[in-house]
Amino acid sequence: MKILLLGASSYVGARIYFELKDKHTVTGTYATHKLSKDFLQLDITNKDSLDAIIRRQNPDIILHVANNASSKWCAVNPDKAVELNQTATRHIVDLANQTGIKILYISTMGAINPKNLYGKTKAESEKTVRQAVSGYLILRPSLILGYSPNTVNDRPFNRLLKNLYAGKPAVYDTSWRFQPTYIRHISDVICHCIKNNIWNDTISVAVPELKTRFDTARDILTPFGIKVEPTKESNTFTFFEDKLDGLYKYSLPRYSYDQMIELIVREIKECERFKVFDYR
């Protein structure tokens, strides 16, 4: 399958590229951080540039990961957030409909009942993606954990790595409970859905257990001798539990929390295997 991966240099996009590159013909794009010499520069807010690259690549699937997932950035830059996270999705779907291309969109569980601008832009983008006439698939991860070839973006797991490499005690919040998403789980579901021609649905991707940021930090960092202390912060994050019906409906890969932690600890120990991109 020929795939155009928008946002291949991002934390999530880089891991997806790593997992899919040997299974499919994947072309990755980046905005500012060129993780591989093979990636193509693309500003997804530029409709002409989008049009040119989509028509030139002519993929079977556009895998849309490109966005800014920082709720703080979105709140400070609302116009840019809407342009990047929402309007660009409309352009992508319009172009896909002109060229008969399927859309695979990485959304967020925060789109289910959005309380901030980031969640609202993703919810609106989901509505747009469902208008893809050749087929669509929307995946909704929660807070994503796991090793990526991109260790520099300011994402929750990369902050854990900074704690680890600093070798200092860490403090993490206990107030918000959520179902974490293992980063490899996203790629596993993508591969399974493509192989089995599963389209035109919205699927949440996460472990079934509810955990806090403290739980995940403790369980990932303690094996490396890093002490993690709890704190209780006031936040506006909403709590909800997803039944993960889509994973069962289509017999998709599933992970338990313990399986996720075991695999993440192993990934950190074997992190050299993710350093495969050629920067030259």
Backbone hydrogen bonds, N-H to C=O, Kabsch-Sander energy under -0.5 kcal/mol:
donor,donor_aa,acceptor,acceptor_aa,energy
3,I,1,M,-0.6
3,I,25,T,-3.1
4,L,61,I,-2.6
5,L,3,I,-0.7
5,L,27,T,-3.1
6,L,4,L,-0.8
6,L,63,L,-2.2
7,G,5,L,-0.6
8,A,5,L,-0.7
8,A,29,T,-1.9
9,S,29,T,-0.8
10,S,7,G,-1.3
14,A,10,S,-2.7
15,R,11,Y,-1.0
16,I,12,V,-2.2
17,Y,13,G,-2.7
18,F,14,A,-2.2
19,E,15,R,-2.1
20,L,16,I,-2.3
21,K,17,Y,-2.3
23,K,20,L,-1.7
24,H,20,L,-2.2
25,T,1,M,-2.0
26,V,24,H,-1.0
27,T,3,I,-2.6
28,G,26,V,-0.5
29,T,5,L,-2.1
30,Y,40,L,-2.1
34,K,32,T,-0.8
35,L,33,H,-1.3
37,K,278,D,-2.9
39,F,36,S,-1.4
40,L,28,G,-2.6
42,L,30,Y,-3.0
44,I,42,L,-0.8
46,N,43,D,-2.1
47,K,45,T,-0.9
50,L,46,N,-2.4
51,D,47,K,-2.7
52,A,48,D,-2.3
53,I,49,S,-2.3
54,I,50,L,-2.5
55,R,51,D,-2.2
56,R,52,A,-2.1
57,Q,53,I,-2.5
58,N,54,I,-2.5
60,D,2,K,-2.3
61,I,2,K,-1.8
62,I,102,K,-2.6
63,L,4,L,-2.7
63,L,61,I,-0.6
64,H,62,I,-0.8
64,H,104,L,-2.5
65,V,6,L,-2.3
65,V,63,L,-0.9
66,A,6,L,-1.0
69,A,67,N,-0.6
71,S,69,A,-0.7
74,C,70,S,-2.3
75,A,71,S,-1.9
76,V,72,K,-2.0
77,N,73,W,-2.5
81,A,77,N,-2.6
82,V,78,P,-2.2
83,E,79,D,-2.2
84,L,80,K,-2.7
85,N,81,A,-2.9
86,Q,82,V,-1.6
87,T,82,V,-3.0
88,A,83,E,-1.7
90,R,86,Q,-1.4
91,H,87,T,-1.8
92,I,88,A,-2.4
93,V,89,T,-2.5
94,D,90,R,-2.5
95,L,91,H,-2.4
96,A,92,I,-2.4
97,N,93,V,-2.4
98,Q,94,D,-1.3
99,T,95,L,-1.1
100,G,96,A,-1.0
101,I,96,A,-2.2
102,K,60,D,-2.1
103,I,135,G,-2.1
104,L,62,I,-2.9
105,Y,103,I,-0.5
105,Y,137,L,-3.0
106,I,64,H,-2.2
107,S,105,Y,-0.9
107,S,139,L,-3.1
109,M,141,P,-2.6
111,A,108,T,-1.9
112,I,109,M,-1.8
120,K,116,N,-2.0
121,T,117,L,-2.7
122,K,118,Y,-1.9
123,A,119,G,-2.3
124,E,120,K,-2.3
125,S,121,T,-2.0
126,E,122,K,-2.2
127,K,123,A,-1.6
128,T,124,E,-1.8
129,V,125,S,-2.9
130,R,126,E,-1.9
131,Q,128,T,-1.9
132,A,129,V,-2.0
133,V,131,Q,-0.6
135,G,132,A,-0.8
137,L,103,I,-1.8
138,I,201,D,-2.3
139,L,105,Y,-2.6
139,L,137,L,-0.5
140,R,203,I,-2.9
142,S,205,V,-0.7
145,L,181,T,-2.9
151,T,149,P,-0.9
155,R,153,N,-2.2
157,F,144,I,-0.5
159,R,155,R,-1.8
160,L,156,P,-1.5
161,L,157,F,-1.9
162,K,158,N,-1.7
163,N,159,R,-2.0
164,L,160,L,-2.3
165,Y,161,L,-2.9
166,A,162,K,-2.0
167,G,163,N,-1.2
168,K,163,N,-0.9
170,A,227,K,-2.6
172,Y,229,E,-2.4
174,T,231,T,-2.0
177,R,175,S,-0.5
178,F,211,K,-2.9
181,T,143,L,-2.7
183,I,145,L,-2.9
185,H,182,Y,-1.1
186,I,182,Y,-0.9
186,I,183,I,-0.6
187,S,183,I,-0.9
188,D,184,R,-2.5
189,V,185,H,-2.4
190,I,186,I,-2.3
191,C,187,S,-2.7
192,H,188,D,-2.2
193,C,189,V,-2.7
194,I,190,I,-2.5
195,K,191,C,-2.5
196,N,192,H,-2.2
197,N,194,I,-1.0
198,I,193,C,-2.7
199,W,197,N,-0.7
200,N,136,Y,-4.3
201,D,136,Y,-0.6
203,I,138,I,-3.0
205,V,140,R,-2.4
206,A,204,S,-0.5
207,V,180,P,-2.7
211,K,178,F,-3.3
214,F,173,D,-2.1
216,T,212,T,-2.2
217,A,213,R,-2.5
218,R,214,F,-3.0
219,D,215,D,-2.5
220,I,216,T,-1.8
221,L,217,A,-2.8
222,T,218,R,-2.3
224,F,221,L,-1.8
225,G,222,T,-2.4
226,I,221,L,-1.7
227,K,225,G,-0.5
229,E,170,A,-3.3
231,T,172,Y,-1.7
233,E,231,T,-0.6
235,N,233,E,-0.5
242,D,240,F,-0.5
247,L,244,L,-0.8
248,Y,244,L,-1.1
249,K,245,D,-3.1
250,Y,246,G,-1.8
251,S,248,Y,-1.0
252,L,247,L,-2.7
260,M,256,S,-2.2
261,I,257,Y,-2.5
262,E,258,D,-2.4
263,L,259,Q,-2.2
264,I,260,M,-2.5
265,V,261,I,-2.6
266,R,262,E,-1.7
267,E,263,L,-2.4
268,I,264,I,-2.3
269,K,265,V,-1.9
270,E,266,R,-1.9
271,C,268,I,-1.2
273,R,270,E,-1.9
274,F,271,C,-1.9
275,K,272,E,-1.4
276,V,274,F,-1.6
279,Y,277,F,-0.7
